[in-house]
Amino acid sequence: MTIAPDISKGPLTRRPSYSEPLGPSKLRLHDGRVMRWAEWGDPLGRPVLFFHGCPGSWFSFRRHHRVVRNYGLRVITADRPGFGESTRLFPYSLDTISGDFAALLDHRNLERVDLLASSGGAPFLLKFAERYPGRSRVATVMGGMAPVRYGQRCGATELDDLISQNQITHSFVHDNNWAGLRQFFADERATLFQNSEDAYRRMMAATNGSDQRLMADSDWIALAAANQREALAPGIEGWYDETIATWAQSWRLDRSRIQSSITWWHGAHDKCTPLTAARRLVDSLPTASINVLPDIEHLLNEWFPLIAKELIARSEREPSGVKRAELPVRVLARDCRA
C-alpha cells in the first residue's frame, strides 16, 4: 500500500533519511468498517499504542520515528474513524473506538502496551485506559485537550488566549451551531489544500514563542501540514464527528476504572488547551500527575526524547494503580531536556 497521492505529491519535498514504517495497512473490524494502521520505530521493541491529535492520522508520528527506533519502542497507531482511510463511524462513540483499538492490538498479538497521546488524542487514551484497564501499563499525554469553561471569571474566560481556530470552534459548539461548524471546517480544509504550510502557520498565528520557533523548521512544518492533508483527504467528517464527541459531549469516564499511572505534559502557555483546563482534568484523575513546561506553548516536539525516556522508565518500574500521593505536580526547568 502506498502513501495517498496528497502526501506523495506534496507538500513534502524530500523523504526523511530513516527507514519507512511498517504499513500502513488496513484492518477489517467486526462491523465491516476499515481501520488503517501503521507501526513506527523498532519492530521488536516495547509496544506503545499512540493516539494522534485532531485532525490527524497514522502519518503524524513520522517526526518521532527515529527517536522511538533508537529508544527501542514499537509504536502502533491508526487513523480514527473518518480520518484518512478509516471508515466513518455512526453513531459516533468513544467506547466503540476504544474497541477498535483493542481489536488492533489483538490483530498484532499484543496483550499489554503503554499508551501515548498527543493533543486531541487525550480523550481516546483515557477512554481506552478506562475500558481496558488490564491492557495498559502506563500512559503519557502530550499537550492533551481538556474540557474548557465558558463562564467568565474576573472578566476573562479560558478561551481568550487560544488560537483563533479553537476560539471559533468553541463558539459554534457553545451555540450548538452545527451547520456553522461544518461550514467552518469545510472552509478550513479548502484553505489547507490550497497551501498546506501557510494554512498551518495561519492556524497557529496566535502563538509567539516556542511554537513559532518550531514552525520555522521547514521540514517540521512540511510534515505537520502533510499529516493534516492526509487526515482530511476524504473530507471533514472525521473532524466534525470527533469535535462534537469530545468538545460538546461528556467523555463519560469512570475514573475509578483507570489503573495506569498517567504523566501529563503541558506547556505553561499552551494556546490550544489552556493549562488551567489541563490541571483541572488531571486533578480529577486518581493516578495522574502533570509536568508543566515553562515558556512552552502547545507543540512539545523538542521535548519528546525526554518524554519518551520518562515513559520507558515508569513502565519498567511502576505497577498499575499508583496512588496520587506518589505523583506530585512538577514544573520543569528548560535544561532538563537533555
N, C-alpha and C positions, 0 to 999 in steps of 0.2 A: 504494500500500500504506500502511495506517495503522499507527500505533503500537498494540501489543497492548493490549487492554482494561485489563489490570492497571496499565498506565502511565497511560493517558488518564484513568482514574477515580481514581487515587491511587497513591502518596501525594503526587504533585506538586499544589500548589495554584495555581500560575500558571506560564505558559510563560516561558522566557527571552526577552529582548527581541531577541536577534540572530536571524539567519536560520536556517532549518532545514537539515539536511544533505541531501546527495544520497542518496536511498533512505529507508529500507532497501529493498533489492531481493534477489532470490533468483537464485542460480546453480546450474544443474543440473550436477553433477560427473560424471566419466566412468563411475562405478559406480552412478549413479542417485540418489545422495544429494543433498540440497539444502544449500547454504551460503547463509546470509543475511548480506549485507554492506551497508556504507554508506560514504560519504565525508564528511569534515568539512573545514572551512577553505576555502582558495582553490582553486576547481576548476582553475585554470591554474597552480597553484603547484608547488613542488618536491615530488615524491611521497615519502611516508613510509608504510611498512607497519607498522601498530600491532597488537600482541598484548596483549589485555586480561588482567586478573587472573582469579583463580578464587575463587568463581564470578563470572562477568562476561559481558558481551555487547557488541554494537556500540554500545549506548547509553552505555557507560561514558565515552566520550570527549567527551560533550556539555559537560562542565565546562571543557574546554580549547578549545572551538570558536572562540571569539572570539580567543584568543591566536594560534592557528595561522593563522587567516584574516589577522590583521594582520601576521604574520611571513611570509606568502607560502608556507605549507605546505599541501599537499594530502594529508590523512591518510586512508588506506584501512584499514578494519578489518572484522572479520567475527565472528559467533558461531562458536566452535569446536564440534565435534560434541557433540550432546546438550544444548547450551545454547540458549535462545531458540527460534528456528525452524530451526536447523541440525540435520540428521538425525544420530542417534546412530551412532557408528562401532563395528563389531565385526568382527573383533578390533581393539582399540584400538592405534594405532601412531603414535608421533611422526613417523615417516618419512612415513606416509600423510598426516598432517595438513600436513606441510610441502608435500607435493604439492598439497594442496587450495589452499594459499595461492599457490603458483606458478601454479595454474590461474586463480585470481582475478586475478593480475597479467596473465596472458595475456588474460583477458576484458576487462581495462581497457586493453589495448595498452601495457603498461608493461614495459620490459625490465629496468631497474635502478632500485632505490629505496634510500632509507635505511630502517633498521629501528629500531623503538621498542617497548619492552615495559615493562609495569608489573607488579610483584609476581609472581603465578603465571604470567604470560606469558613469563618469562625462559627456561625450558627450550625453549619453542617458537621463540623468537627464535634461540637458539643452534643448535637443530637445523636451522632454515631456513638460517642462515649456513653451516652445515657442508654441507648437501645442495646448496645453490645458491650457491657462493662467487662466481660471476660475476654474480649478480643483486642484490647489495647493495654499497653504497658504504661507509657507516659505520653503527654500531649504538650505541644508547643503552638502558640498562636503569635503571629507577627502582625502588628498593626490591625488587629481584628475589629470588625464592625461591632457596634453595640447599640441598643436602643437609646435614642436621644429623647430629651424632654423638650416639649414645645413651649411650655409656660415661661413667662419672664420672671427673672429674679434680679433685682437691682437694675432694672431697665435693659437687661440683656438676656439672650437665650443661647442655648448651646449651638444654635445654627449660625450665629453671627459671623464666625471666623472660618466657616467651611468654604471649600471651593464652590464656585457658582453652580456646577452641575449637581452637586449634592444639595445645595440650598433649593434649587428649582425642583429637584425630585422630591424633597421633603415637603415642599409647598403643595405639590399635586397629591401626595399621599395624605397629608393632613386634611385637605379639602375633599378627599375621595373623588378626585377628578381623574378617572382612569382613562378617559378619551384624551385628555390633555397630556397625561403621562405617556401614552402610547405615541402620540404625535411628536412629543419632545424627543423620545428615544429614536423615532424614525429619522428626525432631522439630525440628531447627533450621529447616527450611523451613516447617513449620507455624507456628512462632512468628513467623517473618519475615512470613508472610502475614496474621497476626493484627494485628500492629502493626509495620510495617517499620522505622520510625525508632527506636523503643525497642529493637527487637531488634538493630539495628546498634550502638546505643550500648552495649547489654549485651555484645555480642561484643567490643567494644574497651575494656571496663571496666578492664582491667589497665593501660592507658596512663594517664599522669598529666601529660603535658606538651603537646608540640606537637600530638599527635593530638586531645587533648581540646579544645584551643583551636579547631582546625579544625571539629570536630563541633558546637561551639557555634553555628556558622553555620547557620541554619535552611535556607537554600537549598542549601548543600552537602550536609547530611545527607539532605534530600529526594531529591536526585539520586543519592546513593550508595545509598540504600535502594531507589529505583526501579530502578536498574541491577541489583541483586540479584534483585528481583522479576521483572524481565524475563528474566534468565538462568535462573531456576528455575521459570518459568511451566510448562514441560512436565513438571517433576518433578526428581528428584535425579540422574538417570542420568549426565548430563554431569559433574557434580561428583564423583560416585562413580568413574566411569571415569578421569577426569583425575587424581584424587588417587592412585589405585593406580599409574597410569603414571608419575607424577612424584615421588611420595613413597616408594613401596615398591619401585620398579624402577629399574635403571640407565638413564640417558638415552642411553647408548651413543654418546657423542660422539667422533668422530675429530677431536680438537682441531687436528691438523696441517692440516686442510682449511679451517679458519676463517681467512679472509684479511682480513675487515673489522676496522678498529680499533673497539674497544668501550670506551665510557665507562660505568662502573657507578656510579650514585649511590646512597648508602646512609646512612640515619640512624644516628648513633652509638648510639642507644638503641632501635633497631628491636625491637619485641616480636612481630613476625610471623616474621621471619627474623633470627636473631642475626648481628651484624656479623662475628663470628669465622667463621661458616659462609660468609658472602659473601666475605670475604677469601680463604678457602681456595679457593673456586671461581675467583675472579678470578686468583689466583696460578697456577692450572693452565691459564689461557688465554693463549697466547703473544702476543696482540695486545690485551690488555685492561689497563685501569687503573681504579682505584677512587677516587672522590671521596667522602670521609667528611664528613657534615654534622653538626657538633657540636650537642648539645642538641635533636636532631631524632629523632622516632620513625619510624613506617612511612610515613605519608601525606606525600607530597612536593609537594602541590599548590601551596603558596605558592612553591616553588622552580621551578615549571615554566617560567616565562618565561626564567630563566637556563639551564635545561636545554635548552630549545628553541634558544636562541641559540648555545649551545656545539655542539649537533648541526649546526646550519647552518654555523657557521664551520669545523668539522672536515670536513664534507662538501665544502666548497668548496676546502680547501687540502690535504687528506691523501689520498694514494693508498692503495690496499689494501695489506695486508701490512706494517703498521708494526711495527718491532721493539720488544721490551719495553723496551730501554734508553731509548727515547724517551718512555716512558709512566710517569712516577713516580706513586706514591701521593700524593694531596693531601688535606689536611684543610683545609676551607674555613671562613673566618670568616663570621659571620652577615651582615655588611654587604655581602657580595658578591652578594646577591640583586638589587640594583638594576641 
